[in-house]
């Protein structure tokens, strides 16, 4: 019999993960979100409970997935009733937070007789809905084995990295490099536009040369067409680059490219564009766009 699942944080990622698991015959017992309207709407769609308190999710579920925004939100939910009567429960934490917070969560769970696993996602909303996420997991091997039947339905690639915090370290590096690639692509296409080059041609040339990258495929056309519908926000890009830079500082390393990239995404937030997709960084680099001369 599949374990009953609860989900804390049902924004675009969490909601689509819930839909995917429901389609794969996992019983969704309860959902919770600080935005009660979206929680109630999803609960009605899935035929489950919209819990009004975090402890209600834990009471109704065997496995609880958390998909929250940052370190502060993660610490808050685990300090605000989620671990009440949590003995024997498994918490799978999918948010991008610092490795130290994942280790803190594991300690809090184990003190209550529960277990935890970080399942860091290197994919976006569409992949969550399709069950084709790339998931990097960290925690105790037994927690990973228990989570596998669930995570295999959410992912096309599932990788166990190691102890708690290690998957979060890898995720931070993935996003640091991705964000720098995105910023560089925006500058390349922005300069191409300034030179009067055909950007469709330029993107094709990029794709066949050393300028090729994953973000060229996902963001290049959107940058050209100014379509910044959000799949991974500029605000999240800034946060994740910040996590990587904190790790670098702890190791005594200086990463000027990552610093410059974070400044660009911080600038987007300052200009009120933090909820645009990360491709919106092109608004800072293309000639004639409203931020290009700021």
N, C-alpha and C positions, 0 to 999 in steps of 0.2 A: 504494500500500500504506500503510495507516495506521501512524503511528509507534507504537512500543512505549512503553507508559506504566508508570511506577513511581509509587507513592504513599507518602509518608512522613507518618505520622500518620493512623491509620485508626480514630479514634473515630467518633462518630455522623456527623459531617459527612464526613470523609474516606472512611469505608466506603460511605456512600450515593453519593458521587460516583463511587467505583470501580464500584459496581453499575450505575449509570447508564451509564457509559462502556462497560462490558462489554456491556450490552444494545444499545448503539449500534455494536457491532462493532469497538471499539477493543481491541487486544490488551493486556491487563493483564499485565505481565511480572513485577512484584515489588511487594510491600508491606513496610513496616517500621513498627513501633511499639515504644515502650519497654515497653508491655504485650504481651509476646510471645504470650500466650494469645489475645488478640483478633486479632493479626496472623495467627497460624497458623489460626485458625478462618476468617477471611476468605479467606486464601489457598486453603484447601481448598474453600471455596464457589466461588471464582472460577477455580480451576484454575491458580494461579500460584505463584510462589515466595514464601515468607515469609523474607526475607533476615535473617540474624542480625547483619549489619553494614551500616551506611549505604552503604559503598562497593559492596556487592553490588547495591543498587538501581540505582545509577548505571551499573554495568557491564552490567546486563541491559536498560536502558531508553534510549530516545531523548529522552523528555520526562519530567521528574520533577515531580509536584505535591507541594507541601509544605503540610500543614494542621496546624500546631502551635499551642501555646497562647499564647506571649508572646515578648518580645524575647530573654529568656534562652534559651529553647528554640530559637529561630531561629538565634541566634549559635552555639549549641552544635552543631547539626546541620551547619552550614556550616564548622565548625572541626574536625569529628570524622569526616572521611573521605568526606563526601558529594561533595566536589569532586575526589576522586581519579580520575584519568583521565576528566575531565569535558569534554574538548575536543569541541566540536560539539554538546553537549547543551543542552537548554533547561530551565530551572527556572521553574516557575509557582508563585508563592508566594501562598497563599490566606488565610493567617492575618492577623488584625488585630494588627499591630505598628506601632511608631512609624515615621514616614517616614524617619528617619535610618537605621534598621536596614534598610529596603528599599534605600536608597542604598548602604549598606555591602555588602549581599548582591550588588548589581549589580557593584560594584567587584571583589569577590572572584571572582565568576563570570568577568568579563571577563579578569581576570589569568590564568585557567586556560583561556582560549579558549572559554568557554561563554557563554551568555546567560541573562538572567533577565527575568521579567515579574511585577509584582504584579497579582493578580486578586482584589480585595477584594470580599467577599460581603456584600450587604445583604439577606440572606434567611436561611432557617433549614433545619432538617433535612428537613422535608417537601419543600421546593423542591429541595434537593440530590438527593433520590431521584427527583423528577419531571422534573428537568432544566429547572426554571423559576427558577433563581437570577437575581438582579440583580447583575451583575458590573461593577465599575469597575476599569479596567486602567491601569497606569502602567509606563513603561519605553520602550525604543527601539521605534520604529514597526515595524522588521523583526521584532522579537521578538513583537509583537502580531499581526502578519500570520501568523507561523508558528503561533502558539497558537490562532488563530481557529477552525480546524476542530474543535478539541477543546472550546474554550469555548462555541462555539455549541450544542453538544449538552448543555451543562450549564446553559445560561441561556435565559431568555425575553427578556432585555434585556442587551445587551453594549455597554458604552460605554468608548471610549478617552479617558482624561482628559488625559494628557500624560506628561511625563518622570517618571522614577522618584521615588517619594515623593509625587507629586501625588494619585494615587488614594487613598493612605493618608490624606492630609489630608482629602479629601472624606469618606471613610468615618468618620473621627473626628468630623466635624461631623454626619453623619447620625446616628450613635449618641448623640452628646451631646444632640441635639434629641429623639430618640426616648426616651432615658432620662428626660429632664425631663418629657416628655409622660406617660410611664408613672407617674412619681411624682405628677404633678398629678392624673391620673385616679384613682389610689389615694386621694388626699386627698378628691377630690370624692365618690367613691362611699362612702368611709368616713364623711364628714359626712352624706351621705344616709341611711346606715344608722343613725347616731346620732339623726337626726331622725325615724326611723320611716318613711321614704319607701319606696315599692315600688321596688326597685333595677332590676327589669326595665323598669318604666316610665321610670325616670330614665335608663337607658342609651338607651332609644328617643328620649327628648327630647334627650339629648346628641347623638345621631346626626343630628338634624335642625337643629341650631343651631351656634353658634360653638364649642361644646365638642367638636365632631366631630374625630376624629383616627384615624390608622391603628391606634394602640394600643387605641383603644376597640373596634375590630373584633376585634383579635387577643387582647386581654387582659381586656376588661371583664367578660365572662361568667365567665372563670376567677377573677377577683378576687372576684366575687360568690359563686361556688360553692367557693372555696378549692381549686381544681384548679390546682396549680402544677407540673404535669409539665414537665420542662425541655426547652425548645426554644432558649432563649437565657438563660444563667444570670445570676443576680445578680452572681456573681464576674466574669463577662465584662463586665457593665454597668459595674461599678466600674472595671475596667481601662480600658475604652474611654473613659469620661468622664475618667479620669485622663490619657489621651493627649491629648484635646482641651484639657484645662486646661493641660497643659504647653505646647502650641502657643500658647494664649492668653497665657500668661506670657511666652513668648519675644517676643510682639508687644506686650507692655506693656499687655495688656487685663485687666480685672477682670470676671469672670462669676459673680456671686453665686448665680444659679439653678443653674448647673452645679456649683458648689461644694456647695450644699445637697443636690443630687441624689446626688452622689458620697458624701456623708456618710451618706445613707440606705442606699445599697448597701453601704458599708463596715460599717455597723451590722449589716446582715444577715449579712455574713461573720463578724463578731465573735460573733454569736449562733449560729453554726454552720449558717446557712441559705444559704450562698453558692451551693450547687448547686441550689437551687430556681430555677424560671424567674423572670425579672425581674418577672412578675406577683405574685410573692411579697412584693413591697414593700407590698402591701395588708395583710399581717400586722402592719405597723407603724402602720396608720392606722384600721383598723376597730375599733369598740368591742367589748370582750369577747374579743378575740383575744389570744393569749398574749404578744404583744410590745407591744400597744397602750399599756401603762402603764409600759414599761421606761424 
